[in-house]
Amino acid sequence: MTTFTDPKTATRLTKMTAELDNSNAGSGGNHANLVSLLTQHQGELRGFILSAVGDANHAADILQRTNLKIWENADSFRTEAPFLPWAFTIANYEVLSFFRDRGREQVAFYPDIAESLMKSSRKMFDDWAAKQEALNHCIRKLEQKQTEVIRLRYSERIPLATIATQTGRTTQGVKSLLLRTRQKLRDCIQLKLSQEH
């Protein structure tokens, strides 16, 4: 959950949340969907902003302003459209605004450098989203025993020896299964990504 340190931003978001609670079912449905998407993608937005500004405190403030702008522009979001590109566009403007404000305060503002930073950040996260989607697709194609060992090891972080006991395998057998499964996932992801380009 995001903590809002800027009192004005926190107050405005509190008011907007209250308005959401009092809104009619039609607009509330769209806002509820946006709340879910915004909550789900806070990590990507934070990382996108941090990669552009390079300072965690500034990134947190910009994230707050970005969340606020997303709320304010909720009616312009089309639920059938992908959320992240739309949200990244809003974050992009907030980062550029931050650089402009900082330029007035102490250093020269170079819009071409800021734009270049934002483009590389966006490319990184576009690639990440595509890889995440490919990974999800490929995990669904695994055999049940492969899915189970991946879940135990990487989601639940269970030690190899414990997985071996739970699944009736040797520790070396679990290692071998994980190695084969990771290779299968790697090959599947590369194939999926190559088909999309």
Solvent accessible surface area in square Angstrom, and as a share of the most:
residue,aa,sasa,rsa
1,M,239,1.07
2,T,27,0.16
3,T,107,0.62
4,F,61,0.26
5,T,96,0.56
6,D,51,0.27
7,P,100,0.63
8,K,154,0.65
9,T,5,0.03
10,A,31,0.24
11,T,70,0.41
12,R,112,0.41
13,L,14,0.07
14,T,90,0.53
15,K,125,0.53
16,M,35,0.16
17,T,61,0.35
18,A,48,0.37
19,E,114,0.51
20,L,32,0.16
21,D,111,0.58
22,N,128,0.65
23,S,44,0.29
24,N,107,0.55
25,A,95,0.73
26,G,62,0.60
27,S,45,0.29
28,G,13,0.12
29,G,43,0.41
30,N,33,0.17
31,H,32,0.14
32,A,55,0.43
33,N,54,0.28
34,L,3,0.02
35,V,53,0.30
36,S,63,0.41
37,L,36,0.18
38,L,15,0.07
39,T,95,0.56
40,Q,120,0.53
41,H,27,0.12
42,Q,23,0.10
43,G,45,0.43
44,E,22,0.10
45,L,0,0.00
46,R,99,0.36
47,G,24,0.23
48,F,0,0.00
49,I,0,0.00
50,L,70,0.35
51,S,49,0.32
52,A,5,0.04
53,V,26,0.15
54,G,65,0.63
55,D,53,0.27
56,A,71,0.55
57,N,118,0.61
58,H,55,0.24
59,A,1,0.01
60,A,44,0.34
61,D,53,0.27
62,I,0,0.00
63,L,2,0.01
64,Q,2,0.01
65,R,88,0.32
66,T,0,0.00
67,N,3,0.01
68,L,11,0.05
69,K,83,0.35
70,I,0,0.00
71,W,33,0.12
72,E,68,0.31
73,N,59,0.30
74,A,1,0.01
75,D,119,0.62
76,S,71,0.46
77,F,8,0.03
78,R,152,0.55
79,T,73,0.42
80,E,138,0.62
81,A,21,0.17
82,P,96,0.60
83,F,10,0.04
84,L,20,0.10
85,P,55,0.35
86,W,53,0.19
87,A,0,0.00
88,F,2,0.01
89,T,51,0.29
90,I,23,0.12
91,A,0,0.00
92,N,23,0.12
93,Y,133,0.51
94,E,17,0.08
95,V,0,0.00
96,L,13,0.06
97,S,37,0.24
98,F,23,0.10
99,F,45,0.19
100,R,100,0.36
101,D,62,0.32
102,R,72,0.26
103,G,16,0.16
104,R,183,0.67
105,E,120,0.54
106,Q,113,0.50
107,V,90,0.52
108,A,65,0.50
109,F,57,0.24
110,Y,128,0.49
111,P,75,0.47
112,D,103,0.53
113,I,98,0.50
114,A,4,0.03
115,E,64,0.29
116,S,68,0.44
117,L,70,0.35
118,M,4,0.02
119,K,145,0.61
120,S,68,0.44
121,S,5,0.03
122,R,67,0.24
123,K,124,0.53
124,M,99,0.44
125,F,24,0.10
126,D,69,0.36
127,D,54,0.28
128,W,110,0.39
129,A,36,0.28
130,A,30,0.23
131,K,109,0.46
132,Q,66,0.29
133,E,110,0.49
134,A,0,0.00
135,L,53,0.27
136,N,65,0.33
137,H,56,0.25
138,C,1,0.01
139,I,54,0.28
140,R,176,0.64
141,K,124,0.53
142,L,18,0.09
143,E,92,0.41
144,Q,160,0.71
145,K,96,0.40
146,Q,15,0.06
147,T,51,0.29
148,E,64,0.29
149,V,1,0.01
150,I,21,0.11
151,R,94,0.34
152,L,8,0.04
153,R,78,0.28
154,Y,99,0.38
155,S,85,0.55
156,E,86,0.39
157,R,188,0.69
158,I,27,0.13
159,P,80,0.50
160,L,37,0.19
161,A,61,0.47
162,T,55,0.32
163,I,0,0.00
164,A,6,0.05
165,T,114,0.66
166,Q,109,0.48
167,T,41,0.24
168,G,73,0.70
169,R,82,0.30
170,T,95,0.55
171,T,54,0.31
172,Q,117,0.52
173,G,28,0.27
174,V,0,0.00
175,K,94,0.40
176,S,36,0.23
177,L,3,0.02
178,L,6,0.03
179,L,106,0.53
180,R,136,0.49
181,T,0,0.00
182,R,93,0.34
183,Q,79,0.35
184,K,83,0.35
185,L,15,0.08
186,R,113,0.41
187,D,73,0.38
188,C,24,0.15
189,I,34,0.17
190,Q,110,0.49
191,L,106,0.53
192,K,46,0.19
193,L,29,0.15
194,S,71,0.46
195,Q,127,0.56
196,E,88,0.39
197,H,177,0.79
